[in-house]
Amino acid sequence: MNDASDVRIELFRDEKNSTSKYGIVHSEREILNRDDKEPFYFANFPLSEKAKKLEVVITWKEKGSDRSYQERFTFSQD
């Protein structure tokens, strides 16, 4: 994988009695590379004890390319 640009991280949680999801977007560091010594940090995301799912969507482009990539992770609890 080459260096990434236009990095965007989105977190979504389910809302009780709603089909809508509550989310936040973090794009403070838009460029990441393999040699970064610092981890990727961002503010706390409030997650209700009643929430059953947390979805994380990461989108990026390879530096110097217009092609977009996306990775999606869903964490569930019963």
LUMGU-352760 format. One line per field, with one value per atom (N, C-alpha, C, O): residue in three letters; residue number from 1; atom name; x, y, z. Coordinates in steps of 0.001 Angstrom, whole numbers, plus 500000, padded with zeros to 6 digits. Layout:
BEGIN
type: ALA; ...;
seq: NUM; ...;
atom: CA; ...;
xx: X; ...;
yy: Y; ...;
zz: Z; ...;
//
This chain:
BEGIN
type: MET; MET; MET; MET; ASN; ASN; ASN; ASN; ASP; ASP; ASP; ASP; ALA; ALA; ALA; ALA; SER; SER; SER; SER; ASP; ASP; ASP; ASP; VAL; VAL; VAL; VAL; ARG; ARG; ARG; ARG; ILE; ILE; ILE; ILE; GLU; GLU; GLU; GLU; LEU; LEU; LEU; LEU; PHE; PHE; PHE; PHE; ARG; ARG; ARG; ARG; ASP; ASP; ASP; ASP; GLU; GLU; GLU; GLU; LYS; LYS; LYS; LYS; ASN; ASN; ASN; ASN; SER; SER; SER; SER; THR; THR; THR; THR; SER; SER; SER; SER; LYS; LYS; LYS; LYS; TYR; TYR; TYR; TYR; GLY; GLY; GLY; GLY; ILE; ILE; ILE; ILE; VAL; VAL; VAL; VAL; HIS; HIS; HIS; HIS; SER; SER; SER; SER; GLU; GLU; GLU; GLU; ARG; ARG; ARG; ARG; GLU; GLU; GLU; GLU; ILE; ILE; ILE; ILE; LEU; LEU; LEU; LEU; ASN; ASN; ASN; ASN; ARG; ARG; ARG; ARG; ASP; ASP; ASP; ASP; ASP; ASP; ASP; ASP; LYS; LYS; LYS; LYS; GLU; GLU; GLU; GLU; PRO; PRO; PRO; PRO; PHE; PHE; PHE; PHE; TYR; TYR; TYR; TYR; PHE; PHE; PHE; PHE; ALA; ALA; ALA; ALA; ASN; ASN; ASN; ASN; PHE; PHE; PHE; PHE; PRO; PRO; PRO; PRO; LEU; LEU; LEU; LEU; SER; SER; SER; SER; GLU; GLU; GLU; GLU; LYS; LYS; LYS; LYS; ALA; ALA; ALA; ALA; LYS; LYS; LYS; LYS; LYS; LYS; LYS; LYS; LEU; LEU; LEU; LEU; GLU; GLU; GLU; GLU; VAL; VAL; VAL; VAL; VAL; VAL; VAL; VAL; ILE; ILE; ILE; ILE; THR; THR; THR; THR; TRP; TRP; TRP; TRP; LYS; LYS; LYS; LYS; GLU; GLU; GLU; GLU; LYS; LYS; LYS; LYS; GLY; GLY; GLY; GLY; SER; SER; SER; SER; ASP; ASP; ASP; ASP; ARG; ARG; ARG; ARG; SER; SER; SER; SER; TYR; TYR; TYR; TYR; GLN; GLN; GLN; GLN; GLU; GLU; GLU; GLU; ARG; ARG; ARG; ARG; PHE; PHE; PHE; PHE; THR; THR; THR; THR; PHE; PHE; PHE; PHE; SER; SER; SER; SER; GLN; GLN; GLN; GLN; ASP; ASP; ASP; ASP;
seq: 1; 1; 1; 1; 2; 2; 2; 2; 3; 3; 3; 3; 4; 4; 4; 4; 5; 5; 5; 5; 6; 6; 6; 6; 7; 7; 7; 7; 8; 8; 8; 8; 9; 9; 9; 9; 10; 10; 10; 10; 11; 11; 11; 11; 12; 12; 12; 12; 13; 13; 13; 13; 14; 14; 14; 14; 15; 15; 15; 15; 16; 16; 16; 16; 17; 17; 17; 17; 18; 18; 18; 18; 19; 19; 19; 19; 20; 20; 20; 20; 21; 21; 21; 21; 22; 22; 22; 22; 23; 23; 23; 23; 24; 24; 24; 24; 25; 25; 25; 25; 26; 26; 26; 26; 27; 27; 27; 27; 28; 28; 28; 28; 29; 29; 29; 29; 30; 30; 30; 30; 31; 31; 31; 31; 32; 32; 32; 32; 33; 33; 33; 33; 34; 34; 34; 34; 35; 35; 35; 35; 36; 36; 36; 36; 37; 37; 37; 37; 38; 38; 38; 38; 39; 39; 39; 39; 40; 40; 40; 40; 41; 41; 41; 41; 42; 42; 42; 42; 43; 43; 43; 43; 44; 44; 44; 44; 45; 45; 45; 45; 46; 46; 46; 46; 47; 47; 47; 47; 48; 48; 48; 48; 49; 49; 49; 49; 50; 50; 50; 50; 51; 51; 51; 51; 52; 52; 52; 52; 53; 53; 53; 53; 54; 54; 54; 54; 55; 55; 55; 55; 56; 56; 56; 56; 57; 57; 57; 57; 58; 58; 58; 58; 59; 59; 59; 59; 60; 60; 60; 60; 61; 61; 61; 61; 62; 62; 62; 62; 63; 63; 63; 63; 64; 64; 64; 64; 65; 65; 65; 65; 66; 66; 66; 66; 67; 67; 67; 67; 68; 68; 68; 68; 69; 69; 69; 69; 70; 70; 70; 70; 71; 71; 71; 71; 72; 72; 72; 72; 73; 73; 73; 73; 74; 74; 74; 74; 75; 75; 75; 75; 76; 76; 76; 76; 77; 77; 77; 77; 78; 78; 78; 78;
atom: N; CA; C; O; N; CA; C; O; N; CA; C; O; N; CA; C; O; N; CA; C; O; N; CA; C; O; N; CA; C; O; N; CA; C; O; N; CA; C; O; N; CA; C; O; N; CA; C; O; N; CA; C; O; N; CA; C; O; N; CA; C; O; N; CA; C; O; N; CA; C; O; N; CA; C; O; N; CA; C; O; N; CA; C; O; N; CA; C; O; N; CA; C; O; N; CA; C; O; N; CA; C; O; N; CA; C; O; N; CA; C; O; N; CA; C; O; N; CA; C; O; N; CA; C; O; N; CA; C; O; N; CA; C; O; N; CA; C; O; N; CA; C; O; N; CA; C; O; N; CA; C; O; N; CA; C; O; N; CA; C; O; N; CA; C; O; N; CA; C; O; N; CA; C; O; N; CA; C; O; N; CA; C; O; N; CA; C; O; N; CA; C; O; N; CA; C; O; N; CA; C; O; N; CA; C; O; N; CA; C; O; N; CA; C; O; N; CA; C; O; N; CA; C; O; N; CA; C; O; N; CA; C; O; N; CA; C; O; N; CA; C; O; N; CA; C; O; N; CA; C; O; N; CA; C; O; N; CA; C; O; N; CA; C; O; N; CA; C; O; N; CA; C; O; N; CA; C; O; N; CA; C; O; N; CA; C; O; N; CA; C; O; N; CA; C; O; N; CA; C; O; N; CA; C; O; N; CA; C; O; N; CA; C; O; N; CA; C; O; N; CA; C; O; N; CA; C; O; N; CA; C; O; N; CA; C; O; N; CA; C; O; N; CA; C; O; N; CA; C; O;
xx: 500839; 500000; 500878; 501833; 500561; 501266; 500741; 499818; 501342; 500843; 499397; 498994; 498621; 497200; 496967; 497636; 496014; 495611; 494094; 493413; 493574; 492128; 491522; 490442; 492232; 491776; 490590; 490597; 489582; 488355; 487888; 487744; 487649; 487160; 485810; 485674; 484820; 483469; 483022; 483219; 482423; 481891; 480387; 479908; 479649; 478204; 477728; 478236; 476763; 476138; 474647; 474078; 474028; 472584; 471875; 472402; 470699; 469879; 468630; 467974; 468311; 467131; 465866; 465701; 464989; 463710; 463875; 463015; 464954; 465187; 465944; 466761; 465671; 466435; 467655; 468524; 467716; 468860; 470019; 469824; 471231; 472427; 473054; 473050; 473591; 474300; 475773; 476330; 476399; 477791; 478634; 478125; 479956; 480922; 481938; 482140; 482560; 483570; 484865; 484880; 485949; 487249; 488167; 488375; 488705; 489633; 490762; 491229; 491190; 492227; 493543; 494185; 493944; 495167; 494750; 494374; 494815; 494340; 495376; 495042; 496634; 497671; 498323; 498764; 498379; 499032; 500049; 499849; 501134; 502090; 502619; 502446; 503256; 503738; 504771; 504918; 505485; 506568; 506103; 506917; 504808; 504299; 504587; 504271; 505181; 505495; 504350; 504258; 503481; 502380; 501114; 500776; 500414; 499132; 498099; 498287; 497038; 495948; 495014; 494426; 494865; 494025; 492828; 492897; 491732; 490676; 489816; 489920; 488956; 488188; 487283; 486952; 486900; 485984; 484677; 484206; 484106; 482820; 481828; 481971; 480815; 479879; 479094; 478490; 479112; 478414; 477511; 477986; 476223; 475249; 475364; 475696; 475092; 475068; 473991; 474068; 472991; 471890; 472201; 471462; 473264; 473639; 474078; 474787; 473656; 473972; 475016; 475619; 475236; 476192; 477026; 476551; 478271; 479174; 479753; 480343; 479584; 480097; 481206; 481032; 482342; 483482; 483715; 483897; 483710; 483921; 485176; 485243; 486156; 487401; 487499; 487416; 487675; 487847; 489162; 489605; 489779; 491060; 491339; 490651; 492364; 492898; 494378; 495014; 494937; 496383; 496939; 496420; 497999; 498572; 498951; 499662; 498468; 498747; 497746; 497917; 496699; 495695; 494314; 494075; 493417; 492038; 491134; 489959; 491664; 490861; 490598; 491527; 489336; 488947; 488844; 488492; 489159; 489056; 488212; 488106; 487613; 486806; 486914; 486931; 486986; 486954; 485893; 485831; 485058; 483942; 484020; 484171; 483915; 483930; 482660; 482286; 482006; 480811; 481048; 481374; 480880; 481030; 479641; 478961; 479233; 477893; 477985; 478914; 477001; 476848; 475378; 474499; 475128; 473731; 473296; 472160;
yy: 498819; 500000; 501237; 501329; 502178; 503452; 504375; 504024; 505565; 506549; 506882; 506849; 507201; 507502; 509005; 509690; 509508; 510909; 510971; 509976; 512133; 512331; 511292; 510760; 511008; 510012; 510572; 511720; 509740; 510155; 508977; 507866; 509214; 508176; 508621; 509714; 507758; 508056; 506968; 505781; 507376; 506446; 506652; 507785; 505558; 505623; 504649; 503532; 505067; 504170; 504130; 505082; 503030; 502934; 503721; 503892; 504188; 504940; 504128; 503616; 504015; 503262; 503867; 505087; 503020; 503417; 504317; 505158; 504157; 504971; 504163; 503308; 504436; 503798; 504643; 504196; 505859; 506742; 506360; 505814; 506655; 506422; 507759; 508689; 507852; 509049; 508858; 507785; 509878; 509709; 510942; 512051; 510726; 511814; 511494; 510334; 512521; 512371; 512946; 513998; 512247; 512766; 512774; 511741; 513917; 514010; 514994; 515717; 515011; 515955; 515723; 516676; 514476; 514148; 513540; 512369; 514316; 513839; 513020; 512362; 513050; 512272; 511346; 511792; 510072; 509076; 508313; 508089; 507920; 507071; 506003; 506087; 505013; 503870; 504249; 503556; 505322; 505709; 506565; 506947; 506872; 507669; 506962; 505784; 507685; 507125; 507355; 506673; 508312; 508640; 507902; 507858; 507322; 506681; 507722; 508919; 507269; 508149; 508331; 507358; 509551; 509849; 510682; 511443; 510537; 511530; 511470; 510535; 512476; 512650; 511457; 510670; 511355; 510289; 510368; 511452; 509215; 509116; 508538; 507386; 509317; 508811; 507617; 507693; 506538; 505326; 504902; 504530; 504957; 504614; 503140; 502299; 502834; 501435; 500653; 499429; 501362; 500701; 500492; 499793; 501076; 500907; 499460; 498878; 498904; 497510; 497390; 496329; 498468; 498406; 499673; 500777; 499481; 500576; 500278; 499219; 501203; 501027; 502047; 503238; 501576; 502425; 502357; 501273; 503513; 503581; 504424; 505586; 503829; 504524; 504640; 503635; 505857; 506068; 506796; 507584; 506524; 507145; 506998; 506270; 507706; 507578; 507299; 507746; 506566; 506428; 507775; 508408; 508205; 509511; 509577; 508709; 510618; 510796; 510118; 510143; 509508; 508805; 509381; 509952; 509230; 509671; 508521; 508737; 507304; 506139; 506126; 506260; 505964; 505937; 504501; 503584; 504328; 503039; 503209; 504307; 502111; 502158; 500825; 499755; 500923; 499736; 500004; 501099; 499007; 499173; 498058; 496882; 498455; 497508; 497702; 498836; 496628; 496706; 495860; 494677; 496479; 495796; 495711; 496725; 494514; 494289; 493656; 492908; 493973; 493288; 492958; 493726; 491846; 491409; 491669; 491363;
zz: 500000; 500000; 500000; 500772; 499144; 499101; 500190; 500925; 500289; 501237; 500903; 499740; 501934; 501755; 501869; 502642; 501094; 501195; 501264; 501016; 501597; 501745; 502683; 502424; 503780; 504750; 505518; 505960; 505663; 506358; 507198; 506687; 508482; 509376; 509918; 510466; 509755; 510213; 511178; 510921; 512283; 513276; 513360; 513398; 513390; 513491; 514558; 514653; 515354; 516327; 516044; 515509; 516404; 516218; 517314; 518414; 517005; 517941; 518248; 517341; 519517; 519926; 519310; 519289; 518816; 518213; 516993; 516731; 516249; 515057; 514016; 514357; 512749; 511680; 511319; 510571; 511851; 511603; 512507; 513593; 512043; 512836; 513189; 512382; 514398; 514843; 514498; 514729; 513954; 513565; 513745; 513907; 513712; 513682; 512595; 512233; 512091; 511046; 511573; 512212; 511298; 511703; 510495; 509858; 510187; 509059; 509370; 508490; 510629; 511051; 510318; 509875; 510191; 509452; 508133; 508073; 507094; 505802; 505046; 504060; 505495; 504823; 505849; 506909; 505530; 506378; 505546; 504353; 506181; 505477; 506423; 507639; 505851; 506635; 507670; 508677; 507447; 508346; 509520; 510361; 509593; 510712; 512028; 512199; 512940; 514255; 515240; 516260; 514935; 515829; 515416; 514233; 516390; 516070; 515659; 515877; 515079; 514665; 515854; 516326; 516345; 517500; 517084; 516119; 517811; 517745; 518981; 519774; 519151; 520380; 520663; 519777; 521921; 522325; 521558; 521212; 521300; 520617; 521611; 522020; 522014; 523012; 522467; 521397; 523206; 522799; 523941; 525015; 523710; 524732; 525116; 524280; 526371; 526799; 526060; 525947; 525561; 524841; 523364; 522671; 522883; 521480; 521251; 522071; 520150; 519838; 518733; 518567; 517973; 516866; 516793; 517062; 516424; 516123; 514750; 514530; 513846; 512488; 512240; 512501; 511738; 511433; 509927; 509372; 509267; 507822; 507578; 507980; 506919; 506603; 505090; 504384; 504585; 503148; 502918; 503755; 501777; 501441; 499959; 499243; 499522; 498170; 498295; 499249; 497348; 497338; 496904; 495984; 497574; 497269; 495791; 495284; 495105; 493689; 492766; 491547; 493330; 492527; 492808; 493873; 491859; 492071; 492494; 492790; 492527; 492886; 494390; 495186; 494777; 496188; 496695; 495952; 497979; 498646; 499899; 500445; 500347; 501559; 502289; 501680; 503603; 504459; 505512; 506071; 505785; 506724; 507771; 507440; 509033; 510137; 510955; 511256; 511311; 512160; 513406; 513315; 514560; 515843; 516480; 516638; 516837; 517382; 518759; 519063; 519580; 520855; 521054; 520664; 521645; 521882; 523285; 523645;
//
